[in-house]
């Protein structure tokens, strides 16, 4: 009986070790030695880094640097077609979800106006999301 428990324990530890290795391999990123520090990636809201008064120039420069770092990471010019494909597919998904929302409005309930209003709120949020996607597409299209 003890040997069986030992086998189960060893097997469980082995499986956990494999999961740990897989997790580390999946989330491993090349070039981490060149990655900017966490403090360089965040825009602090402390008074010394806020955009108020004399700190406005430094604050604007920090925002600009963050934008440059993010654009360097995204490589928009290189992956423009892939990003456009993502946006188009997400737009199609939103259209389908919007249709599903319209088709699933519960009109049989006693409290129909409340259900209708809730469904319309969801539909409106999806519509706003589509507008945001259009803006993102224009941004991606601006890269050559």
N, C-alpha and C positions, 0 to 999 in steps of 0.2 A: 504494500500500500504506500509506504514512504517513497519507494522508487517511482511509483506512478505519479505522485505529487511532485517529485523532483523533475520528472520528465515534462510534466505540464508547466512547471515554473520555468525550466530552461527553454521550452518551446515558446512560451509567452515572451520571455526576454528576447529571444531571437527574433520573433515577429516585430516587437517594438523597435529593436535595433534596425531592422530592415526598413521599417516605416520612417525612422529617423534619417537613415541614409537617403531614402527616396525624397523626403521632404527637403533635405539640404541640397540635393542635386537639382531638383526642380527650381528652387529659389536661388540657386547660385548664379551670380552675374559676373561676367568677365570684366576686368578693368576696375574692380572695386578700389584698387589702390589710387586710382585717379578720380574717384567719386568725390564730389564736394562734401564738406562736413555738414552735419545736420544743422548746425547753426547758420551756415551759409545758405541753406535751402529754405529757411523759414524767415518770414517777415515779422519781426517782433512788434508787439503793440506797446512795448514799454515806452516811456516818455523820451528816452534817449534816441529811439529809432522811429518815433512817430513823424508824421509829415507836418507837424505844427511848427510854424515860425521858422527859426533858424535851421531846423532839421529837415526842412522840405527838400532841399537839394540832395542831401544824403539819402533820404527816404526814396526819392524818385530814382536815384541811381541804383539803389538796392532792388527796386521793382524791375527796372530795366535789366539788371544782371540776372534776376530770377527768370525773366522772360527769355533771355538769350540762352540760359542753361536749359530751360524746358524745350525750346525750339531745337537746340542741339541734340537733345535726347530723342525728340520725336522724328527728326530727319524727314521733315514734311516733303521736301523736294524729291527725295529718293523714294518715299513710300506714298506719294500723292494718290496714285491709282488705288492702292489698298485702302487708304483712309476714305476715299470717295466711295468705294464699294461698301465699306462699313456703314457710312452715313446713309447710302441708298437703301441698304438692307434694313437698317434700323427704321428708316422712314416707312418702308413697306410693313414692318412689324407694327409700328404705331397705327398705320392705316387699318390693319387687321384687328388690332385690339380695339380701335375706335368702333369699327363695325360690330365687333362682338359685344361691346358695351351697349350700342344702340339696340342690338337684337335681343339683349337680355334684360331690358327694362321690365320690371315687374309691375304690370298694370292691374293685377288681380287683388293686390293687397288693399286693405281698408284705408291705409294711409298712403295713397297713391302720390299725392303731391310731394311728400317728403322723399319717397323713393325716386321720383322723377328728378327732383332737385339734386339729390345725391348723384344720380347717374349723369346729369348734365354737368355737375362740378368735375366729375372724372373725365368726361368728354372734353371739357374746356381745358383741363390740365394737360391732356394729351395733345390738344391743338396747340397750346403754348409750347409744348415740347417740340412739335413739328416746326414751329417758327424758329426755335433755337437751333434745330438741326440745319435749317436753311442758312442761318447765320454762320454756323460752323462750316458748311459747304462753301460759302462765299470766302471765308477765311482760308480754307485749304486751296480753293481755286486761285487765290491771289499769289500763291507760290508758283514759280515757273520751274 
